[in-house]
Amino acid sequence: MPPGYYRQLPKLTEGPLAEYPRVLGVAWAFVAHTDCRFDAQLLSGFVAAYQRVQPLTIGELWAIAITLRIVLVDDGVTHRVRAVLG
Protein backbone atom coordinates (compact mmCIF):
# COMPACT_ATOMS: atom_id res chain seq x y z
CA MET A 1 0.00 0.00 0.00
CA PRO A 2 1.51 3.37 -0.95
CA PRO A 3 2.57 5.46 2.08
CA GLY A 4 0.43 8.42 0.99
CA TYR A 5 -2.64 6.22 0.72
CA TYR A 6 -1.92 4.67 4.11
CA ARG A 7 -1.66 8.11 5.73
CA GLN A 8 -5.10 9.07 4.40
CA LEU A 9 -6.92 6.12 5.97
CA PRO A 10 -9.03 7.03 9.03
CA LYS A 11 -7.24 6.06 12.24
CA LEU A 12 -8.52 4.49 15.44
CA THR A 13 -8.44 6.84 18.42
CA GLU A 14 -8.45 4.39 21.32
CA GLY A 15 -7.67 0.81 22.28
CA PRO A 16 -4.65 -1.35 21.51
CA LEU A 17 -4.66 -0.29 17.85
CA ALA A 18 -4.97 3.45 18.53
CA GLU A 19 -3.38 5.54 15.77
CA TYR A 20 -3.44 2.61 13.33
CA PRO A 21 -5.85 2.61 10.38
CA ARG A 22 -9.37 1.63 11.31
CA VAL A 23 -9.33 -1.00 8.56
CA LEU A 24 -6.56 -2.81 10.48
CA GLY A 25 -8.97 -3.12 13.41
CA VAL A 26 -11.64 -4.53 11.10
CA ALA A 27 -9.22 -7.09 9.64
CA TRP A 28 -7.83 -8.03 13.05
CA ALA A 29 -11.34 -8.53 14.47
CA PHE A 30 -12.35 -10.68 11.49
CA VAL A 31 -9.29 -12.92 11.86
CA ALA A 32 -9.82 -13.19 15.63
CA HIS A 33 -13.48 -14.13 15.21
CA THR A 34 -12.85 -16.69 12.46
CA ASP A 35 -9.71 -18.28 13.95
CA CYS A 36 -7.74 -17.42 10.78
CA ARG A 37 -10.22 -19.16 8.48
CA PHE A 38 -10.99 -17.13 5.39
CA ASP A 39 -14.43 -17.28 3.83
CA ALA A 40 -15.44 -14.60 1.32
CA GLN A 41 -19.13 -14.72 2.25
CA LEU A 42 -18.32 -14.49 5.95
CA LEU A 43 -16.04 -11.50 5.30
CA SER A 44 -18.77 -9.81 3.27
CA GLY A 45 -21.27 -10.29 6.10
CA PHE A 46 -18.74 -9.14 8.70
CA VAL A 47 -17.99 -5.93 6.79
CA ALA A 48 -21.70 -5.29 6.18
CA ALA A 49 -22.41 -5.68 9.91
CA TYR A 50 -19.53 -3.33 10.78
CA GLN A 51 -20.86 -0.75 8.35
CA ARG A 52 -24.29 -0.78 9.96
CA VAL A 53 -22.56 0.69 13.02
CA GLN A 54 -19.74 2.67 11.39
CA PRO A 55 -19.62 3.12 7.61
CA LEU A 56 -16.24 2.59 5.97
CA THR A 57 -14.85 4.93 3.33
CA ILE A 58 -14.27 3.67 -0.21
CA GLY A 59 -10.55 3.81 0.54
CA GLU A 60 -11.00 1.57 3.57
CA LEU A 61 -13.05 -0.90 1.56
CA TRP A 62 -10.28 -1.01 -1.03
CA ALA A 63 -7.66 -1.54 1.70
CA ILE A 64 -9.45 -4.50 3.34
CA ALA A 65 -7.90 -7.07 1.00
CA ILE A 66 -4.26 -6.11 1.55
CA THR A 67 -4.78 -5.44 5.25
CA LEU A 68 -6.43 -8.81 5.73
CA ARG A 69 -3.47 -10.50 4.02
CA ILE A 70 -1.05 -8.74 6.36
CA VAL A 71 -3.03 -9.71 9.46
CA LEU A 72 -3.40 -13.35 8.34
CA VAL A 73 0.34 -13.68 7.62
CA ASP A 74 1.24 -12.00 10.91
CA ASP A 75 -1.13 -14.24 12.86
CA GLY A 76 0.16 -17.36 11.11
CA VAL A 77 3.77 -16.47 11.90
CA THR A 78 2.89 -15.74 15.52
CA HIS A 79 1.21 -19.16 15.92
CA ARG A 80 4.19 -20.94 14.38
CA VAL A 81 6.71 -19.14 16.58
CA ARG A 82 4.68 -19.98 19.69
CA ALA A 83 4.53 -23.63 18.61
CA VAL A 84 8.30 -23.77 18.12
CA LEU A 85 9.14 -21.95 21.34
CA GLY A 86 6.52 -23.85 23.29
N, CA, C and O atoms as a GROMACS GRO file, in nm:
protein
  344
    1MET      N    1   0.086  -0.117   0.000
    1MET     CA    2   0.000   0.000   0.000
    1MET      C    3   0.091   0.124   0.000
    1MET      O    4   0.182   0.133   0.083
    2PRO      N    5   0.068   0.216  -0.090
    2PRO     CA    6   0.151   0.337  -0.095
    2PRO      C    7   0.143   0.416   0.036
    2PRO      O    8   0.035   0.428   0.094
    3PRO      N    9   0.256   0.471   0.081
    3PRO     CA   10   0.257   0.546   0.208
    3PRO      C   11   0.155   0.660   0.212
    3PRO      O   12   0.092   0.683   0.315
    4GLY      N   13   0.140   0.732   0.102
    4GLY     CA   14   0.043   0.842   0.099
    4GLY      C   15  -0.100   0.794   0.117
    4GLY      O   16  -0.181   0.860   0.183
    5TYR      N   17  -0.130   0.681   0.058
    5TYR     CA   18  -0.264   0.622   0.072
    5TYR      C   19  -0.286   0.578   0.216
    5TYR      O   20  -0.392   0.603   0.274
    6TYR      N   21  -0.185   0.513   0.272
    6TYR     CA   22  -0.192   0.467   0.411
    6TYR      C   23  -0.220   0.584   0.506
    6TYR      O   24  -0.303   0.573   0.596
    7ARG      N   25  -0.150   0.694   0.484
    7ARG     CA   26  -0.166   0.811   0.573
    7ARG      C   27  -0.307   0.869   0.568
    7ARG      O   28  -0.352   0.930   0.664
    8GLN      N   29  -0.376   0.850   0.456
    8GLN     CA   30  -0.510   0.907   0.440
    8GLN      C   31  -0.620   0.822   0.502
    8GLN      O   32  -0.733   0.868   0.517
    9LEU      N   33  -0.589   0.698   0.538
    9LEU     CA   34  -0.692   0.612   0.597
    9LEU      C   35  -0.730   0.662   0.736
    9LEU      O   36  -0.643   0.701   0.813
   10PRO      N   37  -0.860   0.662   0.769
   10PRO     CA   38  -0.903   0.703   0.903
   10PRO      C   39  -0.837   0.614   1.009
   10PRO      O   40  -0.826   0.493   0.992
   11LYS      N   41  -0.795   0.677   1.118
   11LYS     CA   42  -0.724   0.606   1.224
   11LYS      C   43  -0.815   0.582   1.345
   11LYS      O   44  -0.910   0.656   1.370
   12LEU      N   45  -0.783   0.476   1.418
   12LEU     CA   46  -0.852   0.449   1.544
   12LEU      C   47  -0.799   0.546   1.649
   12LEU      O   48  -0.682   0.584   1.645
   13THR      N   49  -0.884   0.586   1.741
   13THR     CA   50  -0.844   0.684   1.842
   13THR      C   51  -0.821   0.625   1.980
   13THR      O   52  -0.764   0.691   2.068
   14GLU      N   53  -0.864   0.500   2.000
   14GLU     CA   54  -0.845   0.439   2.132
   14GLU      C   55  -0.826   0.289   2.118
   14GLU      O   56  -0.846   0.232   2.011
   15GLY      N   57  -0.788   0.226   2.227
   15GLY     CA   58  -0.767   0.081   2.228
   15GLY      C   59  -0.627   0.042   2.188
   15GLY      O   60  -0.542   0.129   2.164
   16PRO      N   61  -0.600  -0.088   2.179
   16PRO     CA   62  -0.465  -0.135   2.151
   16PRO      C   63  -0.416  -0.099   2.010
   16PRO      O   64  -0.296  -0.101   1.984
   17LEU      N   65  -0.506  -0.066   1.921
   17LEU     CA   66  -0.466  -0.029   1.785
   17LEU      C   67  -0.481   0.121   1.760
   17LEU      O   68  -0.489   0.165   1.645
   18ALA      N   69  -0.484   0.200   1.867
   18ALA     CA   70  -0.497   0.345   1.853
   18ALA      C   71  -0.386   0.398   1.761
   18ALA      O   72  -0.271   0.356   1.770
   19GLU      N   73  -0.424   0.488   1.675
   19GLU     CA   74  -0.338   0.554   1.577
   19GLU      C   75  -0.305   0.468   1.456
   19GLU      O   76  -0.233   0.512   1.366
   20TYR      N   77  -0.356   0.345   1.453
   20TYR     CA   78  -0.344   0.261   1.334
   20TYR      C   79  -0.470   0.279   1.250
   20TYR      O   80  -0.572   0.322   1.303
   21PRO      N   81  -0.464   0.248   1.120
   21PRO     CA   82  -0.585   0.261   1.038
   21PRO      C   83  -0.699   0.175   1.090
   21PRO      O   84  -0.680   0.063   1.136
   22ARG      N   85  -0.816   0.231   1.083
   22ARG     CA   86  -0.937   0.163   1.131
   22ARG      C   87  -0.957   0.029   1.060
   22ARG      O   88  -1.008  -0.066   1.120
   23VAL      N   89  -0.918   0.022   0.933
   23VAL     CA   90  -0.933  -0.100   0.856
   23VAL      C   91  -0.847  -0.212   0.915
   23VAL      O   92  -0.882  -0.330   0.900
   24LEU      N   93  -0.737  -0.180   0.981
   24LEU     CA   94  -0.656  -0.281   1.048
   24LEU      C   95  -0.737  -0.343   1.163
   24LEU      O   96  -0.731  -0.464   1.185
   25GLY      N   97  -0.810  -0.261   1.235
   25GLY     CA   98  -0.897  -0.312   1.341
   25GLY      C   99  -1.005  -0.404   1.288
   25GLY      O  100  -1.037  -0.505   1.350
   26VAL      N  101  -1.061  -0.369   1.172
   26VAL     CA  102  -1.164  -0.453   1.110
   26VAL      C  103  -1.104  -0.588   1.072
   26VAL      O  104  -1.161  -0.693   1.102
   27ALA      N  105  -0.988  -0.584   1.007
   27ALA     CA  106  -0.922  -0.709   0.964
   27ALA      C  107  -0.882  -0.793   1.084
   27ALA      O  108  -0.902  -0.915   1.084
   28TRP      N  109  -0.826  -0.730   1.185
   28TRP     CA  110  -0.783  -0.803   1.305
   28TRP      C  111  -0.904  -0.869   1.373
   28TRP      O  112  -0.896  -0.985   1.415
   29ALA      N  113  -1.014  -0.797   1.384
   29ALA     CA  114  -1.134  -0.853   1.447
   29ALA      C  115  -1.188  -0.970   1.366
   29ALA      O  116  -1.231  -1.071   1.423
   30PHE      N  117  -1.187  -0.958   1.234
   30PHE     CA  118  -1.235  -1.068   1.148
   30PHE      C  119  -1.150  -1.193   1.169
   30PHE      O  120  -1.204  -1.302   1.187
   31VAL      N  121  -1.019  -1.177   1.167
   31VAL     CA  122  -0.929  -1.291   1.186
   31VAL      C  123  -0.948  -1.352   1.325
   31VAL      O  124  -0.950  -1.475   1.339
   32ALA      N  125  -0.962  -1.269   1.426
   32ALA     CA  126  -0.982  -1.319   1.563
   32ALA      C  127  -1.113  -1.396   1.576
   32ALA      O  128  -1.119  -1.498   1.645
   33HIS      N  129  -1.217  -1.348   1.510
   33HIS     CA  130  -1.348  -1.413   1.522
   33HIS      C  131  -1.363  -1.538   1.435
   33HIS      O  132  -1.452  -1.620   1.458
   34THR      N  133  -1.276  -1.553   1.335
   34THR     CA  134  -1.285  -1.669   1.246
   34THR      C  135  -1.170  -1.767   1.267
   34THR      O  136  -1.158  -1.865   1.194
   35ASP      N  137  -1.086  -1.741   1.366
   35ASP     CA  138  -0.971  -1.828   1.395
   35ASP      C  139  -0.887  -1.851   1.270
   35ASP      O  140  -0.848  -1.964   1.240
   36CYS      N  141  -0.860  -1.743   1.198
   36CYS     CA  142  -0.774  -1.742   1.078
   36CYS      C  143  -0.834  -1.818   0.960
   36CYS      O  144  -0.761  -1.848   0.865
   37ARG      N  145  -0.959  -1.848   0.962
   37ARG     CA  146  -1.022  -1.916   0.848
   37ARG      C  147  -1.086  -1.811   0.759
   37ARG      O  148  -1.169  -1.732   0.803
   38PHE      N  149  -1.044  -1.812   0.633
   38PHE     CA  150  -1.099  -1.713   0.539
   38PHE      C  151  -1.217  -1.771   0.463
   38PHE      O  152  -1.211  -1.882   0.410
   39ASP      N  153  -1.324  -1.694   0.460
   39ASP     CA  154  -1.443  -1.728   0.383
   39ASP      C  155  -1.497  -1.597   0.328
   39ASP      O  156  -1.531  -1.506   0.404
   40ALA      N  157  -1.504  -1.586   0.196
   40ALA     CA  158  -1.544  -1.460   0.132
   40ALA      C  159  -1.684  -1.415   0.175
   40ALA      O  160  -1.706  -1.297   0.199
   41GLN      N  161  -1.777  -1.509   0.184
   41GLN     CA  162  -1.913  -1.472   0.225
   41GLN      C  163  -1.916  -1.425   0.370
   41GLN      O  164  -1.988  -1.331   0.404
   42LEU      N  165  -1.838  -1.490   0.454
   42LEU     CA  166  -1.832  -1.449   0.595
   42LEU      C  167  -1.771  -1.310   0.607
   42LEU      O  168  -1.818  -1.228   0.685
   43LEU      N  169  -1.665  -1.283   0.529
   43LEU     CA  170  -1.604  -1.150   0.530
   43LEU      C  171  -1.703  -1.045   0.484
   43LEU      O  172  -1.713  -0.938   0.543
   44SER      N  173  -1.777  -1.075   0.378
   44SER     CA  174  -1.877  -0.981   0.327
   44SER      C  175  -1.981  -0.948   0.434
   44SER      O  176  -2.017  -0.832   0.453
   45GLY      N  177  -2.030  -1.050   0.503
   45GLY     CA  178  -2.127  -1.029   0.610
   45GLY      C  179  -2.068  -0.952   0.727
   45GLY      O  180  -2.135  -0.868   0.787
   46PHE      N  181  -1.943  -0.982   0.760
   46PHE     CA  182  -1.874  -0.914   0.870
   46PHE      C  183  -1.860  -0.765   0.840
   46PHE      O  184  -1.889  -0.680   0.925
   47VAL      N  185  -1.816  -0.733   0.718
   47VAL     CA  186  -1.799  -0.593   0.679
   47VAL      C  187  -1.935  -0.522   0.673
   47VAL      O  188  -1.946  -0.407   0.715
   48ALA      N  189  -2.035  -0.589   0.623
   48ALA     CA  190  -2.170  -0.529   0.618
   48ALA      C  191  -2.220  -0.498   0.759
   48ALA      O  192  -2.278  -0.392   0.782
   49ALA      N  193  -2.198  -0.591   0.852
   49ALA     CA  194  -2.241  -0.568   0.991
   49ALA      C  195  -2.164  -0.452   1.053
   49ALA      O  196  -2.223  -0.370   1.123
   50TYR      N  197  -2.035  -0.444   1.027
   50TYR     CA  198  -1.953  -0.333   1.078
   50TYR      C  199  -2.007  -0.201   1.025
   50TYR      O  200  -2.018  -0.103   1.098
   51GLN      N  201  -2.041  -0.200   0.896
   51GLN     CA  202  -2.086  -0.075   0.834
   51GLN      C  203  -2.224  -0.030   0.882
   51GLN      O  204  -2.259   0.087   0.867
   52ARG      N  205  -2.301  -0.120   0.938
   52ARG     CA  206  -2.429  -0.078   0.996
   52ARG      C  207  -2.406   0.009   1.119
   52ARG      O  208  -2.490   0.091   1.155
   53VAL      N  209  -2.291  -0.010   1.184
   53VAL     CA  210  -2.256   0.069   1.302
   53VAL      C  211  -2.169   0.188   1.264
   53VAL      O  212  -2.192   0.300   1.310
   54GLN      N  213  -2.069   0.164   1.179
   54GLN     CA  214  -1.974   0.267   1.139
   54GLN      C  215  -1.937   0.248   0.992
   54GLN      O  216  -1.856   0.161   0.961
   55PRO      N  217  -1.993   0.328   0.903
   55PRO     CA  218  -1.962   0.312   0.761
   55PRO      C  219  -1.813   0.331   0.732
   55PRO      O  220  -1.746   0.417   0.790
   56LEU      N  221  -1.762   0.250   0.641
   56LEU     CA  222  -1.624   0.259   0.597
   56LEU      C  223  -1.616   0.347   0.473
   56LEU      O  224  -1.711   0.354   0.395
   57THR      N  225  -1.504   0.414   0.454
   57THR     CA  226  -1.485   0.493   0.333
   57THR      C  227  -1.452   0.398   0.218
   57THR      O  228  -1.420   0.282   0.240
   58ILE      N  229  -1.461   0.448   0.096
   58ILE     CA  230  -1.427   0.367  -0.021
   58ILE      C  231  -1.280   0.326  -0.014
   58ILE      O  232  -1.244   0.216  -0.056
   59GLY      N  233  -1.196   0.413   0.038
   59GLY     CA  234  -1.055   0.381   0.054
   59GLY      C  235  -1.033   0.267   0.152
   59GLY      O  236  -0.947   0.182   0.131
   60GLU      N  237  -1.111   0.266   0.259
   60GLU     CA  238  -1.100   0.157   0.357
   60GLU      C  239  -1.148   0.026   0.297
   60GLU      O  240  -1.088  -0.080   0.320
   61LEU      N  241  -1.255   0.031   0.220
   61LEU     CA  242  -1.305  -0.090   0.156
   61LEU      C  243  -1.200  -0.146   0.060
   61LEU      O  244  -1.180  -0.267   0.053
   62TRP      N  245  -1.134  -0.059  -0.012
   62TRP     CA  246  -1.028  -0.101  -0.103
   62TRP      C  247  -0.913  -0.164  -0.025
   62TRP      O  248  -0.854  -0.262  -0.070
   63ALA      N  249  -0.881  -0.109   0.091
   63ALA     CA  250  -0.766  -0.154   0.170
   63ALA      C  251  -0.793  -0.283   0.249
   63ALA      O  252  -0.698  -0.341   0.303
   64ILE      N  253  -0.916  -0.328   0.256
   64ILE     CA  254  -0.945  -0.450   0.334
   64ILE      C  255  -0.865  -0.569   0.284
   64ILE      O  256  -0.810  -0.644   0.365
   65ALA      N  257  -0.858  -0.588   0.154
   65ALA     CA  258  -0.790  -0.707   0.100
   65ALA      C  259  -0.643  -0.714   0.142
   65ALA      O  260  -0.599  -0.816   0.195
   66ILE      N  261  -0.568  -0.609   0.121
   66ILE     CA  262  -0.426  -0.611   0.155
   66ILE      C  263  -0.406  -0.615   0.307
   66ILE      O  264  -0.316  -0.683   0.356
   67THR      N  265  -0.489  -0.545   0.379
   67THR     CA  266  -0.478  -0.544   0.525
   67THR      C  267  -0.508  -0.682   0.583
   67THR      O  268  -0.442  -0.726   0.676
   68LEU      N  269  -0.608  -0.747   0.528
   68LEU     CA  270  -0.642  -0.881   0.573
   68LEU      C  271  -0.527  -0.979   0.546
   68LEU      O  272  -0.498  -1.065   0.630
   69ARG      N  273  -0.463  -0.965   0.432
   69ARG     CA  274  -0.347  -1.050   0.402
   69ARG      C  275  -0.237  -1.030   0.506
   69ARG      O  276  -0.179  -1.127   0.555
   70ILE      N  277  -0.210  -0.905   0.539
   70ILE     CA  278  -0.105  -0.874   0.636
   70ILE      C  279  -0.139  -0.935   0.772
   70ILE      O  280  -0.053  -0.996   0.835
   71VAL      N  281  -0.262  -0.920   0.816
   71VAL     CA  282  -0.303  -0.971   0.946
   71VAL      C  283  -0.298  -1.125   0.947
   71VAL      O  284  -0.255  -1.185   1.046
   72LEU      N  285  -0.343  -1.188   0.840
   72LEU     CA  286  -0.340  -1.335   0.834
   72LEU      C  287  -0.197  -1.388   0.836
   72LEU      O  288  -0.170  -1.487   0.904
   73VAL      N  289  -0.106  -1.325   0.762
   73VAL     CA  290   0.034  -1.368   0.762
   73VAL      C  291   0.094  -1.347   0.901
   73VAL      O  292   0.160  -1.435   0.954
   74ASP      N  293   0.070  -1.230   0.958
   74ASP     CA  294   0.124  -1.200   1.091
   74ASP      C  295   0.073  -1.300   1.195
   74ASP      O  296   0.150  -1.348   1.278
   75ASP      N  297  -0.055  -1.330   1.190
   75ASP     CA  298  -0.113  -1.424   1.286
   75ASP      C  299  -0.058  -1.565   1.266
   75ASP      O  300  -0.031  -1.636   1.363
   76GLY      N  301  -0.040  -1.604   1.140
   76GLY     CA  302   0.016  -1.736   1.111
   76GLY      C  303   0.158  -1.750   1.161
   76GLY      O  304   0.196  -1.853   1.216
   77VAL      N  305   0.239  -1.646   1.141
   77VAL     CA  306   0.377  -1.647   1.190
   77VAL      C  307   0.379  -1.653   1.342
   77VAL      O  308   0.458  -1.728   1.400
   78THR      N  309   0.295  -1.576   1.406
   78THR     CA  310   0.289  -1.574   1.552
   78THR      C  311   0.256  -1.713   1.607
   78THR      O  312   0.318  -1.758   1.703
   79HIS      N  313   0.158  -1.780   1.547
   79HIS     CA  314   0.121  -1.916   1.592
   79HIS      C  315   0.236  -2.013   1.574
   79HIS      O  316   0.260  -2.097   1.661
   80ARG      N  317   0.307  -2.003   1.463
   80ARG     CA  318   0.420  -2.094   1.438
   80ARG      C  319   0.534  -2.071   1.536
   80ARG      O  320   0.594  -2.166   1.586
   81VAL      N  321   0.563  -1.946   1.563
   81VAL     CA  322   0.671  -1.914   1.658
   81VAL      C  323   0.636  -1.967   1.797
   81VAL      O  324   0.720  -2.024   1.865
   82ARG      N  325   0.511  -1.947   1.838
   82ARG     CA  326   0.468  -1.998   1.969
   82ARG      C  327   0.479  -2.150   1.975
   82ARG      O  328   0.516  -2.206   2.078
   83ALA      N  329   0.445  -2.216   1.864
   83ALA     CA  330   0.453  -2.362   1.861
   83ALA      C  331   0.598  -2.410   1.872
   83ALA      O  332   0.626  -2.509   1.939
   84VAL      N  333   0.688  -2.339   1.808
   84VAL     CA  334   0.830  -2.377   1.812
   84VAL      C  335   0.890  -2.349   1.949
   84VAL      O  336   0.965  -2.431   2.003
   85LEU      N  337   0.856  -2.233   2.005
   85LEU     CA  338   0.914  -2.195   2.134
   85LEU      C  339   0.844  -2.261   2.252
   85LEU      O  340   0.896  -2.265   2.364
   86GLY      N  341   0.726  -2.314   2.225
   86GLY     CA  342   0.652  -2.385   2.329
   86GLY      C  343   0.607  -2.297   2.436
   86GLY      O  344   0.543  -2.342   2.531
   0.00000   0.00000   0.00000
